[in-house]
């Protein structure tokens, strides 16, 4: 494991809470990315804008900032006929973030879902575990080449895809892997599950077994459910946990999409998220640097260092 990657784990295991970043799609659309456009292509065509988004999150208090490579796998880039540029766009994405990273901050290589179904569920040929590993390995290699400190496997919906991505990252570089899944809130049963019925405890176990160093949730309904999900994960593991939920649910009016929670409303839930045992906190869709600025303020005000074992014991009460 590289020295910088080890620092992330050492800091959270010592009881420190680290601040992640916020939404990228939200910021890119605000900057002019057209619906249906390829966000990763902007690493080449609008590099200064992408770099400005990274800098905005660092300035707001993010200690870990992601690369603009969420849809950077070959299987996903093929939808834009850009598959042959997989290595280039991912390496550029990592270098853009690295170039504006202050000292003592970290770059996470974002690896999102391919939008291709596993063979077990697909109506077409689907994707085998081996094909998932190959496409994620190619992306991870390019991100490592660009200089990321850790990998962020995120917004995964299928267990096969999530674990394949974790395994691929572990094959490529000796850096930490942070892995998160998307949960739906089932109001009828008052519970949170993945699209294929996994509970938060199930997810934590499967991702850790695949080799992830940090596990958790992102996207989803909002911080209110993130609190419940993290609490359930903390009951079954002492591993570092991460949460970066959406700013509530999306609200669509015509061609405009906004989200329920402004920065102040969203930040109000973060003391409880920290109390649930979360070690790395940020935000996802609908958020911007102002959300992160207030979340970072909560972290500075509320968090008292404690070990991961202490957090698990409190979650079990």
Secondary structure, DSSP 8 states (H G I E B T S, - for coil): --HHHHHHHHHHHTT--EE----SHHHHHHTT--TT--GGGHHHHSHHHHHHHHHHHHHHT-SEEE-S-TT-SHHHHGGGT-GGGHHHHHHHHHHHHHHT--TT-EEEEEE---S--BTTT-SSS-B-HHHHHHHHHHHHHHHHHHT-SEEEEEEE-SHHHHHHHHHHHHHH-SSEEEEEE--EEETTTTEEE-TT---HHHHHHHHHHHT-SEEEEEESS-HHHHHHHHHHHHTT--SEEEEEE-SS-EEEETTEEEES--HHHHHTTHHHHHHTT-SEE---TT--HHHHHHHHHHHHHH-----HHHHHHHHT-
